[in-house]
């Protein structure tokens, strides 16, 4: 089975390789990938794709997952405050038990 990528699409072809009539890359470079050429995956790229099924086509091309940026201190603070506000308005905090009755 042969695998190809183009922009954000992944194609798998049984049997023969794609021939003329397709916008195939001749050099399989990043420039041609970004220009929208169809790139046939090499063995390393195919193995990476099969091991990382949620990888994007650029990650497959580079054989490297893009790391998520570290959240900023402001983002962490905002997330913690939102969780505190949600907890503060919950029935867990805003009720008490008197004579075995939750009020």
Steps between C-alpha positions, in 0.01 A plus 500: 500500500630845412410815692488855369433837660381823345422808705278355777405177321644150538453245224575128504525315172510122455728366231660728244642841587326812377611591151469789262194717531558566868682807630781286643801649670828433324728599790273429801609823668314713750462772235319259269284372787402858587429567131240221507690229313415135571783346701558125518594409856828322561525207744586724797207734434262205451610341827462835681149544355393150606636553854336844530155474337393848615810671356450775245649473153777749585585295811509186282720676244744608775465176702460713809195595707463872560526574868224697663622834631529538876205693645582847627466593866193709414335201328569276800361763740185546289440124490543463877271797571233358268516166685474678837198704387330184376573317826388802709159500334451124532256337744796331669611833642166676527313257722515360849340217696272573797323215676602259216336729245699672227417870486 
